[in-house]
Amino acid sequence: MNTTELLPAFEAVLFSGGEPLSIDRFSQVFGITPEEVVETMEELQKKLSGSGSGIALVRLENTYQLATKTEYAAYIKAMFDIKRRTPLSPAALEVLAVVAYNQPVTKAFIEQVRGVDCSGVVGTLIEKGLIEERGRLELPGKPLLYGTTKNFLRCFSLSDLTELPPLPEKEDAVGDIGEQMTIDGDSGQETE
C-alpha cells in the first residue's frame, strides 16, 4: 500500500482506538516500517489541518491520537455539560438505589434485582460520576464491583451513606421510597 491508500485506514484505526496508539503497533498492523508510519502520519496531519476539519492528529512521544482542535473546546464543553445535567431516568434512579444500598455490587446483581439488562444505565451513571468501579469479585470471570462516589453524596446532599433513608420493611412494598412515606394529616408525622 502506498501512503495515499494508508491514510483512510490509519484514520479509521485512530478513530476507533480512542486512545494514543504507538508507532510500533501501526508498524505491526500494517506491515510497514516505523519510518513509513511516521511519514503516513505526517500526511494525515496535513490532510486534517488543511481540510477544515474539527479534528487534529496529535503526537505524544512515540504515539498518535485523534483529538478535537482547541478552538472548539467551548462547544465540546457545553455539549458535555448539557449531557451531564440531564435528569436521571427512572431506570437510572433504580440502579443507583440498588448500588447505594447494597454496594459493592456486580452488574449481574443489579440486573437480578431489576430483572433487566442495565449495561447502558451503569455506563451513564459512571459517566455522570455517580458510581465507580470498586475492584473485582473473586469469582470466575472476576466481575467488576460498583459503588457510589463522593459526587453521589454531594448530588444527593448526604455526608455519608448512613444518611440514606431506610428501606421499607415490607417485602411486597412497591414504588419509590418517597412514595411509601405519607404524612399523617392530623399529627404531621411521617408514617409508613
BAFI-3210 file (N, C-alpha, C; in Angstrom, 3 decimals, decimal comma, padded with zeros to 6 digits):
// residues 192
n [1|2|3|4|5|6|7|8|9|10|11|12|13|14|15|16|17|18|19|20|21|22|23|24|25|26|27|28|29|30|31|32|33|34|35|36|37|38|39|40|41|42|43|44|45|46|47|48|49|50|51|52|53|54|55|56|57|58|59|60|61|62|63|64|65|66|67|68|69|70|71|72|73|74|75|76|77|78|79|80|81|82|83|84|85|86|87|88|89|90|91|92|93|94|95|96|97|98|99|100|101|102|103|104|105|106|107|108|109|110|111|112|113|114|115|116|117|118|119|120|121|122|123|124|125|126|127|128|129|130|131|132|133|134|135|136|137|138|139|140|141|142|143|144|145|146|147|148|149|150|151|152|153|154|155|156|157|158|159|160|161|162|163|164|165|166|167|168|169|170|171|172|173|174|175|176|177|178|179|180|181|182|183|184|185|186|187|188|189|190|191|192]
n.u [000,852|000,458|001,201|-001,075|-003,142|-003,008|-003,799|-006,728|-007,141|-005,402|-006,577|-009,094|-008,359|-007,152|-009,356|-011,160|-009,662|-009,468|-007,651|-004,177|-002,087|000,659|003,604|004,988|002,932|001,265|003,079|003,296|000,612|000,093|002,217|004,500|007,426|008,591|009,384|007,894|005,388|005,519|005,843|003,392|001,657|002,378|001,436|-001,292|-001,747|-001,321|-003,437|-005,702|-005,364|-005,539|-008,072|-010,134|-011,254|-012,586|-011,025|-007,834|-004,549|-002,568|000,679|002,185|004,975|006,019|003,560|000,335|-002,700|-006,128|-007,654|-009,798|-009,790|-008,418|-009,775|-012,433|-013,148|-014,885|-017,454|-017,522|-017,253|-019,646|-021,505|-021,036|-021,534|-024,246|-025,158|-024,380|-026,014|-028,527|-031,576|-031,837|-033,041|-035,931|-035,047|-032,294|-032,282|-033,274|-031,200|-029,140|-030,096|-030,051|-027,287|-026,373|-027,542|-026,606|-023,892|-020,451|-021,453|-022,111|-022,682|-024,309|-025,711|-027,213|-028,777|-030,170|-031,733|-033,255|-034,259|-033,802|-031,524|-028,817|-026,631|-026,248|-027,319|-025,660|-023,266|-023,947|-024,308|-021,714|-020,412|-021,586|-020,419|-021,501|-021,443|-018,768|-016,082|-015,113|-013,230|-012,704|-014,679|-013,838|-014,450|-015,158|-014,382|-014,111|-015,948|-016,691|-016,935|-019,190|-019,659|-020,934|-019,980|-018,094|-019,176|-021,804|-022,723|-022,522|-024,315|-026,744|-026,927|-025,788|-023,847|-022,657|-023,160|-024,813|-026,827|-028,750|-032,214|-034,182|-034,740|-037,897|-039,697|-041,459|-041,627|-043,156|-043,474|-043,886|-042,598|-041,303|-039,201|-039,815|-042,484|-043,607|-043,672|-045,916|-047,659|-049,185|-052,127|-053,322|-051,475|-049,126|-046,903|-044,565|-045,542|-045,378]
n.v [-001,200|002,240|005,546|007,193|005,310|004,303|006,360|006,691|004,268|004,450|006,642|005,580|003,541|005,052|006,589|004,615|003,518|005,400|006,103|006,945|005,491|003,394|003,890|001,563|-000,329|000,374|-000,186|-002,969|-003,791|-002,845|-003,809|-002,331|-000,180|001,594|004,152|004,570|004,628|007,015|008,808|008,472|009,314|011,994|012,869|012,427|014,240|016,663|016,477|016,553|019,066|020,767|020,429|021,754|020,479|019,612|018,042|017,007|015,614|014,299|014,024|012,155|011,627|008,547|007,883|008,248|010,137|010,900|014,031|016,683|019,957|022,755|025,191|024,570|023,868|025,160|024,633|021,851|021,474|022,685|020,933|018,510|019,344|019,867|017,279|016,058|017,357|016,500|015,169|012,255|009,151|007,113|004,441|004,766|005,895|003,734|001,822|003,233|003,339|000,601|000,134|001,992|001,088|-001,522|-001,764|-002,934|-003,896|-006,241|-005,979|-008,027|-008,602|-006,254|-006,459|-008,769|-007,928|-005,902|-007,195|-006,752|-005,969|-003,827|-002,493|-000,132|001,840|001,640|002,466|005,135|006,185|005,929|007,656|010,070|010,311|009,250|006,611|004,210|001,998|-000,490|-002,449|-006,011|-008,979|-011,992|-014,365|-016,779|-015,310|-012,873|-010,551|-007,027|-004,792|-002,369|000,867|003,752|007,232|010,093|012,240|011,361|011,478|014,253|015,229|014,281|015,488|014,295|013,405|011,024|007,496|006,507|008,271|007,725|007,207|004,882|001,542|000,199|-001,935|-003,946|-006,747|-006,863|-004,278|-001,745|000,586|003,948|004,990|007,464|007,664|005,809|006,852|008,661|011,594|012,019|013,597|014,590|014,476|015,370|013,853|011,567|008,499|004,991]
n.w [000,000|-000,757|000,588|000,195|000,041|002,594|004,309|004,832|006,187|008,399|009,654|010,305|012,102|014,146|014,957|015,853|017,893|020,009|021,951|022,615|020,149|019,439|017,384|016,791|016,995|014,832|012,820|013,071|012,562|009,949|008,543|007,828|007,929|010,891|010,114|007,791|008,928|010,423|008,314|006,955|008,976|009,133|006,668|007,061|009,113|007,738|005,914|007,620|008,876|006,713|005,706|006,930|009,016|012,265|013,729|014,898|014,449|016,914|018,219|020,703|022,248|021,236|020,172|018,553|018,311|017,656|018,116|019,254|017,847|019,547|019,322|019,330|021,822|023,677|022,656|022,823|025,566|026,413|025,245|026,637|029,232|029,076|028,602|031,003|032,775|032,328|033,583|035,714|034,542|035,405|035,421|035,787|038,335|039,781|039,455|040,668|043,292|043,961|043,873|045,810|048,241|048,484|047,998|047,807|044,493|041,822|038,264|037,450|039,802|040,086|037,777|038,392|040,541|039,308|037,072|034,398|031,650|032,394|031,383|029,795|031,490|033,744|032,568|031,951|034,539|035,529|033,773|034,546|036,953|039,274|040,120|040,533|039,539|041,831|042,147|041,749|041,901|043,500|041,779|039,162|036,076|037,238|037,944|037,704|040,484|041,744|043,211|044,988|044,526|045,798|044,536|044,166|046,825|047,205|045,231|046,198|048,593|050,937|053,761|054,344|053,628|055,613|055,955|054,096|053,327|055,266|054,095|052,993|055,196|054,538|052,425|050,135|049,394|047,006|044,656|044,800|047,496|048,534|047,806|049,443|051,909|053,811|054,838|057,878|058,196|060,581|062,740|061,610|061,424|059,942|058,541|057,808]
ca.u [000,000|001,191|000,762|-002,437|-004,056|-002,947|-004,394|-008,041|-007,027|-004,805|-007,593|-010,105|-007,780|-007,007|-010,695|-011,748|-008,839|-009,888|-006,549|-002,928|-001,611|002,101|004,169|005,286|001,677|000,896|004,055|002,899|-000,701|000,115|003,367|005,405|008,466|008,225|009,603|006,739|004,273|005,683|005,596|001,949|001,031|002,612|000,484|-002,623|-001,792|-001,509|-004,797|-006,660|-005,216|-005,904|-009,432|-011,137|-011,831|-012,510|-010,184|-006,395|-003,732|-001,632|001,740|002,600|006,173|006,006|002,176|-000,528|-004,102|-007,008|-008,192|-010,505|-008,987|-008,657|-010,715|-013,801|-013,251|-016,069|-018,632|-017,439|-017,555|-021,080|-022,235|-020,941|-022,221|-025,684|-025,392|-024,242|-027,079|-029,835|-032,053|-031,728|-034,260|-036,355|-034,165|-031,016|-032,513|-033,391|-029,852|-028,403|-030,579|-029,525|-025,858|-026,189|-027,950|-026,017|-022,516|-020,185|-022,286|-021,785|-023,738|-025,229|-026,592|-028,155|-029,712|-031,024|-032,706|-034,163|-034,869|-033,497|-030,146|-028,587|-025,313|-026,277|-027,583|-024,428|-022,337|-024,387|-024,030|-020,260|-020,109|-022,029|-019,615|-022,304|-020,910|-017,430|-015,597|-014,512|-012,433|-013,286|-015,105|-013,010|-015,248|-014,796|-014,676|-013,778|-016,826|-016,435|-017,778|-019,513|-020,093|-021,207|-018,832|-018,282|-020,087|-023,142|-023,066|-022,694|-025,541|-027,928|-026,778|-025,533|-022,462|-022,202|-024,243|-025,723|-027,933|-029,761|-033,454|-034,269|-035,525|-039,164|-039,562|-042,311|-041,015|-044,006|-043,603|-043,546|-042,552|-040,204|-039,207|-040,525|-043,912|-044,052|-043,817|-047,036|-047,766|-050,445|-052,685|-053,678|-050,328|-047,997|-045,745|-044,457|-045,865|-045,181]
ca.v [000,000|003,500|006,461|007,649|004,223|004,087|007,477|006,401|003,141|004,995|007,497|004,694|002,867|006,069|006,953|003,513|003,267|006,308|006,383|007,001|004,226|003,507|003,732|000,142|-001,051|000,631|-000,903|-004,384|-003,977|-002,567|-004,465|-001,322|000,238|002,752|005,377|004,718|005,026|008,446|009,516|008,432|010,174|013,390|013,132|012,502|015,502|017,709|016,332|017,025|020,504|021,509|020,131|022,488|019,535|019,950|017,001|017,141|014,465|014,712|013,061|012,145|010,791|007,626|007,500|009,216|010,093|011,932|014,898|017,844|021,175|023,557|026,297|024,093|023,396|025,727|023,904|020,492|021,583|022,963|019,709|017,529|019,893|019,642|015,852|015,744|017,991|015,917|014,450|010,801|008,420|006,211|003,262|005,164|006,048|002,387|001,241|003,989|002,895|-000,752|000,263|002,735|000,304|-002,855|-001,737|-003,006|-004,866|-006,535|-005,664|-009,169|-008,429|-005,175|-006,991|-009,733|-007,155|-005,170|-008,102|-006,345|-005,575|-002,453|-002,068|001,271|002,679|001,646|003,338|006,527|006,585|006,098|008,885|011,204|010,337|008,876|005,335|003,924|000,636|-000,649|-003,665|-007,190|-010,050|-013,186|-015,456|-016,960|-014,136|-011,699|-009,420|-005,727|-004,344|-000,951|001,565|005,168|008,140|011,315|013,071|010,875|012,075|015,691|015,465|013,958|016,211|013,338|013,454|009,647|006,581|006,246|009,228|007,264|006,862|003,436|000,770|-000,253|-003,219|-004,932|-007,316|-006,633|-002,840|-001,408|002,021|004,766|005,169|008,715|007,432|004,937|007,664|009,599|012,469|011,894|014,940|015,044|014,681|015,972|012,971|010,608|007,098|004,107]
ca.w [000,000|-000,713|001,643|-000,087|000,389|004,034|005,063|005,433|007,121|009,626|010,275|010,877|013,271|015,200|015,430|016,617|019,077|021,067|022,869|021,850|019,593|019,200|016,040|016,641|016,774|013,434|012,017|013,101|011,949|008,522|007,919|007,267|008,864|011,723|009,335|006,909|009,797|010,706|007,050|006,722|009,988|008,733|005,584|007,670|009,846|006,721|005,376|008,613|009,126|005,511|005,247|007,689|009,969|013,685|014,319|014,665|014,814|017,961|018,514|022,097|022,231|020,092|019,909|017,873|018,714|017,115|019,160|018,721|017,817|020,747|019,094|019,507|023,210|024,345|022,186|023,360|026,995|026,544|024,896|027,703|030,399|028,844|028,787|032,417|033,556|032,059|034,770|035,681|034,199|036,483|035,425|036,389|039,775|040,347|039,509|041,674|044,605|044,197|044,172|047,063|049,408|048,525|047,497|046,368|043,791|040,424|037,312|037,480|040,963|039,749|036,794|039,080|041,325|038,418|036,116|033,018|031,390|032,857|030,921|029,386|032,660|034,544|031,841|032,133|035,925|035,631|033,029|035,357|038,168|040,432|040,582|040,026|039,747|043,156|042,165|041,117|042,781|043,318|041,226|037,755|035,252|038,045|037,588|038,331|041,587|041,645|044,410|044,765|044,601|046,589|043,756|044,510|048,128|047,003|044,449|046,996|049,869|052,011|054,218|054,164|053,245|056,730|055,848|053,141|054,019|055,488|053,131|053,557|055,876|053,884|051,227|048,979|049,152|045,634|044,379|045,303|048,952|048,802|047,657|050,505|053,120|053,694|056,009|058,605|058,226|061,929|063,649|060,914|061,485|058,856|058,846|056,652]
c.u [000,880|000,563|-000,678|-003,464|-004,114|-003,676|-005,766|-007,993|-006,439|-005,839|-008,661|-009,593|-007,638|-008,355|-011,271|-010,962|-009,236|-008,810|-005,259|-002,465|-000,155|002,477|004,445|004,029|001,203|001,807|003,685|001,605|-000,635|001,304|004,307|006,413|007,975|008,402|008,419|005,490|004,334|005,375|004,096|001,216|001,220|001,664|-000,941|-002,794|-002,014|-002,937|-005,817|-006,565|-005,639|-007,344|-010,510|-011,851|-011,709|-011,622|-008,725|-005,713|-002,658|-000,600|002,162|003,741|006,126|004,590|001,449|-001,959|-004,861|-007,576|-008,946|-009,579|-009,395|-009,665|-012,181|-014,067|-014,519|-017,343|-018,674|-017,801|-019,053|-021,905|-022,199|-021,548|-023,720|-026,001|-025,329|-025,405|-028,453|-030,282|-031,913|-033,082|-034,694|-035,463|-032,831|-031,157|-032,636|-032,014|-029,034|-028,823|-030,047|-028,060|-025,659|-026,491|-027,217|-024,529|-021,511|-020,985|-021,769|-022,953|-024,772|-026,200|-027,647|-029,219|-030,659|-032,111|-033,729|-034,875|-034,655|-032,024|-029,954|-027,232|-025,273|-026,453|-026,340|-023,397|-022,665|-024,058|-022,530|-019,858|-020,485|-021,277|-020,391|-021,933|-019,545|-017,098|-014,877|-013,674|-013,162|-013,633|-014,278|-013,871|-014,797|-015,257|-014,345|-014,636|-016,465|-017,422|-017,992|-019,961|-020,339|-019,944|-019,114|-019,229|-021,545|-023,599|-023,364|-024,007|-026,808|-027,858|-026,646|-024,088|-021,843|-023,410|-025,209|-026,922|-028,968|-031,041|-033,534|-035,099|-036,835|-038,996|-040,388|-041,628|-041,831|-044,206|-043,114|-043,501|-041,375|-040,327|-039,987|-042,029|-044,462|-044,235|-044,974|-047,086|-049,147|-050,990|-052,968|-052,444|-049,150|-046,751|-045,770|-044,802|-045,613|-046,489]
c.v [001,240|004,413|006,911|006,582|003,999|005,152|007,138|005,255|003,612|005,822|006,646|004,010|003,852|006,437|005,853|003,203|004,130|006,667|006,418|005,607|004,387|003,309|002,261|-000,671|-000,864|-000,146|-002,382|-004,622|-003,843|-003,193|-003,496|-000,907|001,393|004,082|005,645|005,113|006,522|009,271|009,583|009,326|011,647|013,791|013,281|013,819|016,670|017,678|016,904|018,529|021,331|021,347|020,943|021,600|020,054|018,982|017,272|015,842|014,947|013,617|013,250|011,138|009,862|007,101|008,622|009,026|011,186|012,725|016,043|019,052|022,078|024,685|025,877|023,615|023,906|024,988|022,495|020,502|021,799|021,705|018,708|018,038|019,683|018,181|015,476|016,280|017,416|015,121|012,943|010,177|007,574|004,959|003,587|005,333|004,691|001,744|001,926|003,566|001,502|-000,681|000,908|001,877|-001,031|-002,894|-002,427|-004,129|-005,088|-006,107|-006,792|-009,068|-007,366|-005,699|-008,010|-009,002|-006,497|-006,062|-007,740|-005,992|-004,115|-001,910|-000,581|002,215|002,762|002,558|004,810|007,021|006,756|007,404|010,133|011,286|009,980|007,503|005,128|002,464|000,587|-001,909|-004,789|-008,236|-011,297|-014,391|-015,670|-015,770|-012,830|-010,487|-008,156|-005,466|-002,843|-000,408|003,028|005,995|009,291|012,260|012,663|011,517|013,565|015,988|015,230|014,557|015,268|013,492|012,063|008,755|006,257|007,193|008,841|006,944|005,343|002,769|000,357|-001,656|-004,308|-005,433|-007,013|-005,144|-002,530|000,102|002,689|004,940|006,421|008,553|006,582|005,687|008,633|010,437|012,303|013,307|015,464|015,354|015,353|015,097|011,996|009,225|006,275|003,509]
c.w [000,000|000,340|001,436|000,290|001,899|004,844|005,650|006,432|008,451|010,387|010,961|012,142|014,427|015,799|016,311|017,878|020,249|022,071|022,050|021,416|019,157|017,736|015,786|016,350|015,338|012,494|011,927|012,323|010,430|007,796|007,228|008,329|009,722|010,972|008,402|007,705|010,049|009,458|006,755|007,719|009,646|007,602|006,126|008,427|008,880|006,188|006,353|008,836|007,924|005,090|005,949|008,696|011,399|014,448|013,948|015,054|015,772|018,150|019,962|022,214|021,027|019,799|019,180|018,351|017,987|018,276|018,498|018,763|018,973|020,527|019,245|020,932|023,909|023,942|022,775|024,838|027,212|026,257|026,047|028,997|030,282|029,109|030,261|033,233|033,270|033,271|034,594|035,355|035,395|036,569|036,082|037,896|040,464|040,510|040,593|043,084|044,940|044,588|045,542|048,290|049,558|048,185|048,398|045,722|042,376|039,549|037,297|038,655|040,663|038,791|037,413|039,873|040,408|037,423|034,660|032,898|031,790|032,417|030,575|030,561|033,537|033,891|032,015|033,538|036,171|034,960|033,831|036,684|039,431|040,988|039,945|040,261|041,082|043,270|041,467|042,161|042,474|042,971|039,791|036,916|035,932|037,674|038,367|039,458|041,450|042,998|044,064|044,984|045,566|045,867|044,003|045,818|047,974|046,279|045,257|048,399|051,066|052,464|054,173|053,913|054,377|056,702|054,798|053,908|054,208|054,401|053,781|054,134|055,216|052,616|049,992|048,688|047,747|045,509|045,025|046,815|049,325|048,705|048,790|051,820|052,889|054,959|056,609|058,803|059,621|062,760|062,973|060,959|060,340|059,354|057,608|056,242]
res [m|n|t|t|e|l|l|p|a|f|e|a|v|l|f|s|g|g|e|p|l|s|i|d|r|f|s|q|v|f|g|i|t|p|e|e|v|v|e|t|m|e|e|l|q|k|k|l|s|g|s|g|s|g|i|a|l|v|r|l|e|n|t|y|q|l|a|t|k|t|e|y|a|a|y|i|k|a|m|f|d|i|k|r|r|t|p|l|s|p|a|a|l|e|v|l|a|v|v|a|y|n|q|p|v|t|k|a|f|i|e|q|v|r|g|v|d|c|s|g|v|v|g|t|l|i|e|k|g|l|i|e|e|r|g|r|l|e|l|p|g|k|p|l|l|y|g|t|t|k|n|f|l|r|c|f|s|l|s|d|l|t|e|l|p|p|l|p|e|k|e|d|a|v|g|d|i|g|e|q|m|t|i|d|g|d|s|g|q|e|t|e]
***
